[in-house]
Amino acid sequence: MDDDIILLAHGSGSRLSHQLIEKNLLPPLANPLLAKLDDSAVFDLSGRLAFTTDSYVVSPIFFPGGDIGRLAVCGTVNDLAMSGAKPLYLSLSLIIEEGLTLGELRKVVDSIKAAAQEAGVTIVTGDTKVVNKGGADRLFINTSGIGIVPKGVDISGSNAQIGDKVILSGSIGDHGIAVMSQREGLKFSVPVQSDCAPLNRLVAEMLEASPRIRCLRDPTRGGLATTLNEFVRQSSAGIRIEEDKIPVHDGVRGACELLGFDPLYVANEGKLVATVDPGDSEKILKKMKRNRYGKDAAIIGEVTADHRGKVVMKTRLGSSRIVDMLSGELLPRIC
């Protein structure tokens, strides 16, 4: 029954463990590699590989526009895509707190299945553990991913060159505000939903438009401001952006004004920021706008030789201010 709860015995390796896996995890995620139930998946790969891992502890586990399952798949797919890789295979490890209902678990697993299908990746191995009530916060997920980097692709935060244009794929702050509002029980006149999405197909289309993409990153924790600061520190250049060119949804802007947040520092889970060759920036932008996850893309600034190691923003008032990293955590447990 959906309202049956997870017991410690479900993590004991006993009959209940096998029933949990065989009835609740395998059916929605079924594929030949996973069906073997070996301790590791064996598959063929060739070429340059990208490998990443991440853990997800978002609270609450369900939020407007997504849940911890979709977040885990999209986050790992996007980390691979930001190196220009084509994501192929993912691992999935669940740490379940005793008391989570089977209905909630099935809902998360169905979301994982849908996100994996959208991204075109296969979950080939995993693990399940159950901890005492109070030993976790309902459900934690770890995912690792492997992908292949096409020949000629060289994308890194250290590759930014003077004159490069800075492109943002869409509005910022949606994910952080959506999770925070659900957590705190806040309602806004303009609803905010998480932007959680897999970006690998968008990146592939950008590379089709031009291979001269220098830097790519998804601005998650710490938001756009942190990502741009990472670029300038890695590449020893400067970046200048323009405030009025940065897309922000009205609901996010209103929530940030009410709560005293700056959208530049609020987390995203379905956006990317890139520095690209200035001669190819317009055709990359045009290609992005044809993708549903890049329809609001905009050129928001450029890489400059001035103020190396710093990000400077021209405000709507015409003045300039330094956009630095936060010294602490604006919104904890956001991913």
Secondary structure by P-SEA (a helix, b strand, c coil): ccccccccccccccaaaaaaaacccccccccccccccccbbbbbbbcbbbbbcccccccccccccccaaaaaaaaaaaaaaaacccccbbbbbbbccccccaaaaaaaaaaaaaaaaaacccccccbbbbbcccccccbbbbbbbbbbbccccccccccccccbbbbbccccaaaaaaaaaaaacccccbbbbbcccccaaaaaaaaaacccccbbbccccccaaaaaaaaaaaacbbbbbbcccccccaaaaaaaaaaccccccbbbcccccccccccaaaaaaaaaaaccccccccccbbbcccccccccccccccbbbbbcccccccccccc
